[in-house]
């Protein structure tokens, strides 16, 4: 349990450091990450629709 908390603290510290040193870089990374997550989600739903459509 302590390892999880330590990892969480390290991630928060890293993101905080990144935000203060390069806020535009962090914003761009978040923007591209969100775009990729949306793309993966739409691909997943298309695959599910195709799968269930093929079951008919």
Backbone as XML, in Angstrom:
<?xml version="1.0"?>
<chain id="A" units="angstrom">
  <residue number="1" name="UNK">
    <atom name="N" x="0.825" y="-1.192" z="0.000"/>
    <atom name="CA" x="0.000" y="0.000" z="0.000"/>
    <atom name="C" x="0.871" y="1.259" z="0.000"/>
  </residue>
  <residue number="2" name="UNK">
    <atom name="N" x="1.998" y="1.204" z="0.697"/>
    <atom name="CA" x="2.878" y="2.369" z="0.739"/>
    <atom name="C" x="3.502" y="2.643" z="-0.619"/>
  </residue>
  <residue number="3" name="UNK">
    <atom name="N" x="3.745" y="1.581" z="-1.394"/>
    <atom name="CA" x="4.337" y="1.758" z="-2.713"/>
    <atom name="C" x="3.372" y="2.503" z="-3.630"/>
  </residue>
  <residue number="4" name="UNK">
    <atom name="N" x="2.088" y="2.198" z="-3.540"/>
    <atom name="CA" x="1.094" y="2.889" z="-4.368"/>
    <atom name="C" x="1.049" y="4.373" z="-4.031"/>
  </residue>
  <residue number="5" name="UNK">
    <atom name="N" x="1.083" y="4.685" z="-2.735"/>
    <atom name="CA" x="1.062" y="6.085" z="-2.319"/>
    <atom name="C" x="2.322" y="6.805" z="-2.776"/>
  </residue>
  <residue number="6" name="UNK">
    <atom name="N" x="3.461" y="6.128" z="-2.686"/>
    <atom name="CA" x="4.719" y="6.728" z="-3.118"/>
    <atom name="C" x="4.701" y="7.012" z="-4.612"/>
  </residue>
  <residue number="7" name="UNK">
    <atom name="N" x="4.198" y="6.066" z="-5.392"/>
    <atom name="CA" x="4.113" y="6.264" z="-6.835"/>
    <atom name="C" x="3.168" y="7.413" z="-7.162"/>
  </residue>
  <residue number="8" name="UNK">
    <atom name="N" x="2.038" y="7.492" z="-6.473"/>
    <atom name="CA" x="1.092" y="8.587" z="-6.687"/>
    <atom name="C" x="1.737" y="9.935" z="-6.369"/>
  </residue>
  <residue number="9" name="UNK">
    <atom name="N" x="2.457" y="10.000" z="-5.260"/>
    <atom name="CA" x="3.130" y="11.246" z="-4.882"/>
    <atom name="C" x="4.176" y="11.623" z="-5.929"/>
  </residue>
  <residue number="10" name="UNK">
    <atom name="N" x="4.935" y="10.652" z="-6.407"/>
    <atom name="CA" x="5.949" y="10.935" z="-7.424"/>
    <atom name="C" x="5.322" y="11.438" z="-8.721"/>
  </residue>
  <residue number="11" name="UNK">
    <atom name="N" x="4.196" y="10.852" z="-9.112"/>
    <atom name="CA" x="3.512" y="11.301" z="-10.326"/>
    <atom name="C" x="3.003" y="12.724" z="-10.152"/>
  </residue>
  <residue number="12" name="UNK">
    <atom name="N" x="2.421" y="13.021" z="-9.015"/>
    <atom name="CA" x="1.898" y="14.372" z="-8.763"/>
    <atom name="C" x="3.041" y="15.394" z="-8.752"/>
  </residue>
  <residue number="13" name="UNK">
    <atom name="N" x="4.151" y="15.039" z="-8.107"/>
    <atom name="CA" x="5.304" y="15.945" z="-8.072"/>
    <atom name="C" x="5.855" y="16.161" z="-9.486"/>
  </residue>
  <residue number="14" name="UNK">
    <atom name="N" x="5.954" y="15.076" z="-10.257"/>
    <atom name="CA" x="6.448" y="15.200" z="-11.625"/>
    <atom name="C" x="5.544" y="16.100" z="-12.453"/>
  </residue>
  <residue number="15" name="UNK">
    <atom name="N" x="4.223" y="15.891" z="-12.375"/>
    <atom name="CA" x="3.291" y="16.722" z="-13.140"/>
    <atom name="C" x="3.339" y="18.182" z="-12.687"/>
  </residue>
  <residue number="16" name="UNK">
    <atom name="N" x="3.477" y="18.395" z="-11.388"/>
    <atom name="CA" x="3.600" y="19.757" z="-10.875"/>
    <atom name="C" x="4.868" y="20.433" z="-11.380"/>
  </residue>
  <residue number="17" name="UNK">
    <atom name="N" x="5.983" y="19.699" z="-11.364"/>
    <atom name="CA" x="7.239" y="20.235" z="-11.881"/>
    <atom name="C" x="7.110" y="20.557" z="-13.355"/>
  </residue>
  <residue number="18" name="UNK">
    <atom name="N" x="6.483" y="19.645" z="-14.121"/>
    <atom name="CA" x="6.305" y="19.840" z="-15.557"/>
    <atom name="C" x="5.424" y="21.059" z="-15.813"/>
  </residue>
  <residue number="19" name="UNK">
    <atom name="N" x="4.382" y="21.230" z="-14.990"/>
    <atom name="CA" x="3.466" y="22.350" z="-15.167"/>
    <atom name="C" x="4.185" y="23.685" z="-14.948"/>
  </residue>
  <residue number="20" name="UNK">
    <atom name="N" x="5.091" y="23.746" z="-13.982"/>
    <atom name="CA" x="5.787" y="24.998" z="-13.712"/>
    <atom name="C" x="6.930" y="25.267" z="-14.678"/>
  </residue>
  <residue number="21" name="UNK">
    <atom name="N" x="7.559" y="24.207" z="-15.197"/>
    <atom name="CA" x="8.692" y="24.420" z="-16.093"/>
    <atom name="C" x="8.293" y="24.539" z="-17.551"/>
  </residue>
  <residue number="22" name="UNK">
    <atom name="N" x="7.249" y="23.821" z="-17.973"/>
    <atom name="CA" x="6.828" y="23.837" z="-19.382"/>
    <atom name="C" x="5.315" y="23.649" z="-19.474"/>
  </residue>
  <residue number="23" name="UNK">
    <atom name="N" x="4.549" y="24.676" z="-19.104"/>
    <atom name="CA" x="3.084" y="24.508" z="-19.110"/>
    <atom name="C" x="2.508" y="24.244" z="-20.494"/>
  </residue>
  <residue number="24" name="UNK">
    <atom name="N" x="3.082" y="24.827" z="-21.523"/>
    <atom name="CA" x="2.544" y="24.596" z="-22.872"/>
    <atom name="C" x="2.834" y="23.168" z="-23.326"/>
  </residue>
  <residue number="25" name="UNK">
    <atom name="N" x="3.972" y="22.622" z="-22.929"/>
    <atom name="CA" x="4.283" y="21.234" z="-23.258"/>
    <atom name="C" x="3.334" y="20.269" z="-22.572"/>
  </residue>
  <residue number="26" name="UNK">
    <atom name="N" x="3.024" y="20.533" z="-21.314"/>
    <atom name="CA" x="2.083" y="19.690" z="-20.578"/>
    <atom name="C" x="0.692" y="19.781" z="-21.197"/>
  </residue>
  <residue number="27" name="UNK">
    <atom name="N" x="0.284" y="20.988" z="-21.581"/>
    <atom name="CA" x="-1.030" y="21.160" z="-22.199"/>
    <atom name="C" x="-1.103" y="20.419" z="-23.529"/>
  </residue>
  <residue number="28" name="UNK">
    <atom name="N" x="-0.047" y="20.478" z="-24.315"/>
    <atom name="CA" x="-0.024" y="19.783" z="-25.600"/>
    <atom name="C" x="-0.058" y="18.273" z="-25.397"/>
  </residue>
  <residue number="29" name="UNK">
    <atom name="N" x="0.669" y="17.775" z="-24.402"/>
    <atom name="CA" x="0.663" y="16.339" z="-24.121"/>
    <atom name="C" x="-0.719" y="15.875" z="-23.675"/>
  </residue>
  <residue number="30" name="UNK">
    <atom name="N" x="-1.366" y="16.677" z="-22.835"/>
    <atom name="CA" x="-2.717" y="16.320" z="-22.380"/>
    <atom name="C" x="-3.702" y="16.349" z="-23.541"/>
  </residue>
  <residue number="31" name="UNK">
    <atom name="N" x="-3.547" y="17.337" z="-24.410"/>
    <atom name="CA" x="-4.443" y="17.460" z="-25.566"/>
    <atom name="C" x="-4.279" y="16.274" z="-26.508"/>
  </residue>
  <residue number="32" name="UNK">
    <atom name="N" x="-3.059" y="15.903" z="-26.800"/>
    <atom name="CA" x="-2.841" y="14.781" z="-27.713"/>
    <atom name="C" x="-3.247" y="13.461" z="-27.061"/>
  </residue>
  <residue number="33" name="UNK">
    <atom name="N" x="-3.024" y="13.328" z="-25.759"/>
    <atom name="CA" x="-3.443" y="12.122" z="-25.052"/>
    <atom name="C" x="-4.948" y="11.960" z="-25.045"/>
  </residue>
  <residue number="34" name="UNK">
    <atom name="N" x="-5.660" y="13.055" z="-24.861"/>
    <atom name="CA" x="-7.120" y="13.000" z="-24.873"/>
    <atom name="C" x="-7.630" y="12.660" z="-26.273"/>
  </residue>
  <residue number="35" name="UNK">
    <atom name="N" x="-6.976" y="13.206" z="-27.281"/>
    <atom name="CA" x="-7.373" y="12.893" z="-28.656"/>
    <atom name="C" x="-7.165" y="11.428" z="-28.982"/>
  </residue>
  <residue number="36" name="UNK">
    <atom name="N" x="-6.055" y="10.868" z="-28.532"/>
    <atom name="CA" x="-5.781" y="9.454" z="-28.770"/>
    <atom name="C" x="-6.753" y="8.568" z="-28.001"/>
  </residue>
  <residue number="37" name="UNK">
    <atom name="N" x="-7.095" y="8.964" z="-26.782"/>
    <atom name="CA" x="-8.060" y="8.187" z="-25.997"/>
    <atom name="C" x="-9.426" y="8.187" z="-26.690"/>
  </residue>
  <residue number="38" name="UNK">
    <atom name="N" x="-9.834" y="9.331" z="-27.238"/>
    <atom name="CA" x="-11.107" y="9.405" z="-27.953"/>
    <atom name="C" x="-11.077" y="8.522" z="-29.192"/>
  </residue>
  <residue number="39" name="UNK">
    <atom name="N" x="-9.961" y="8.545" z="-29.916"/>
    <atom name="CA" x="-9.827" y="7.726" z="-31.118"/>
    <atom name="C" x="-9.919" y="6.235" z="-30.777"/>
  </residue>
  <residue number="40" name="UNK">
    <atom name="N" x="-9.250" y="5.822" z="-29.710"/>
    <atom name="CA" x="-9.309" y="4.423" z="-29.292"/>
    <atom name="C" x="-10.719" y="4.024" z="-28.865"/>
  </residue>
  <residue number="41" name="UNK">
    <atom name="N" x="-11.418" y="4.926" z="-28.197"/>
    <atom name="CA" x="-12.789" y="4.647" z="-27.770"/>
    <atom name="C" x="-13.709" y="4.461" z="-28.969"/>
  </residue>
  <residue number="42" name="UNK">
    <atom name="N" x="-13.592" y="5.327" z="-29.958"/>
    <atom name="CA" x="-14.443" y="5.185" z="-31.137"/>
    <atom name="C" x="-14.109" y="3.909" z="-31.904"/>
  </residue>
  <residue number="43" name="UNK">
    <atom name="N" x="-12.831" y="3.545" z="-31.979"/>
    <atom name="CA" x="-12.455" y="2.291" z="-32.638"/>
    <atom name="C" x="-13.033" y="1.085" z="-31.900"/>
  </residue>
  <residue number="44" name="UNK">
    <atom name="N" x="-13.023" y="1.135" z="-30.579"/>
    <atom name="CA" x="-13.574" y="0.048" z="-29.781"/>
    <atom name="C" x="-15.065" y="-0.116" z="-30.053"/>
  </residue>
  <residue number="45" name="UNK">
    <atom name="N" x="-15.809" y="0.990" z="-30.074"/>
    <atom name="CA" x="-17.247" y="0.898" z="-30.308"/>
    <atom name="C" x="-17.561" y="0.451" z="-31.732"/>
  </residue>
  <residue number="46" name="UNK">
    <atom name="N" x="-16.760" y="0.887" z="-32.693"/>
    <atom name="CA" x="-16.960" y="0.399" z="-34.060"/>
    <atom name="C" x="-16.740" y="-1.106" z="-34.139"/>
  </residue>
  <residue number="47" name="UNK">
    <atom name="N" x="-15.703" y="-1.579" z="-33.457"/>
    <atom name="CA" x="-15.424" y="-3.016" z="-33.461"/>
    <atom name="C" x="-16.550" y="-3.789" z="-32.791"/>
  </residue>
  <residue number="48" name="UNK">
    <atom name="N" x="-17.089" y="-3.261" z="-31.691"/>
    <atom name="CA" x="-18.207" y="-3.925" z="-31.019"/>
    <atom name="C" x="-19.452" y="-3.954" z="-31.900"/>
  </residue>
  <residue number="49" name="UNK">
    <atom name="N" x="-19.720" y="-2.853" z="-32.592"/>
    <atom name="CA" x="-20.871" y="-2.809" z="-33.487"/>
    <atom name="C" x="-20.707" y="-3.815" z="-34.612"/>
  </residue>
  <residue number="50" name="UNK">
    <atom name="N" x="-19.512" y="-3.880" z="-35.173"/>
    <atom name="CA" x="-19.256" y="-4.858" z="-36.244"/>
    <atom name="C" x="-19.381" y="-6.287" z="-35.723"/>
  </residue>
  <residue number="51" name="UNK">
    <atom name="N" x="-18.895" y="-6.537" z="-34.524"/>
    <atom name="CA" x="-18.971" y="-7.873" z="-33.944"/>
    <atom name="C" x="-20.412" y="-8.310" z="-33.730"/>
  </residue>
  <residue number="52" name="UNK">
    <atom name="N" x="-21.200" y="-7.437" z="-33.085"/>
    <atom name="CA" x="-22.591" y="-7.794" z="-32.828"/>
    <atom name="C" x="-23.410" y="-7.853" z="-34.110"/>
  </residue>
  <residue number="53" name="UNK">
    <atom name="N" x="-23.029" y="-7.029" z="-35.091"/>
    <atom name="CA" x="-23.700" y="-7.088" z="-36.384"/>
    <atom name="C" x="-23.410" y="-8.401" z="-37.112"/>
  </residue>
  <residue number="54" name="UNK">
    <atom name="N" x="-22.212" y="-8.936" z="-36.918"/>
    <atom name="CA" x="-21.837" y="-10.200" z="-37.557"/>
    <atom name="C" x="-22.515" y="-11.388" z="-36.895"/>
  </residue>
  <residue number="55" name="UNK">
    <atom name="N" x="-22.980" y="-11.243" z="-35.670"/>
    <atom name="CA" x="-23.634" y="-12.346" z="-34.972"/>
    <atom name="C" x="-25.046" y="-12.626" z="-35.512"/>
  </residue>
  <residue number="56" name="UNK">
    <atom name="N" x="-25.621" y="-11.675" z="-36.184"/>
    <atom name="CA" x="-26.985" y="-11.862" z="-36.697"/>
    <atom name="C" x="-27.053" y="-12.901" z="-37.719"/>
  </residue>
</chain>
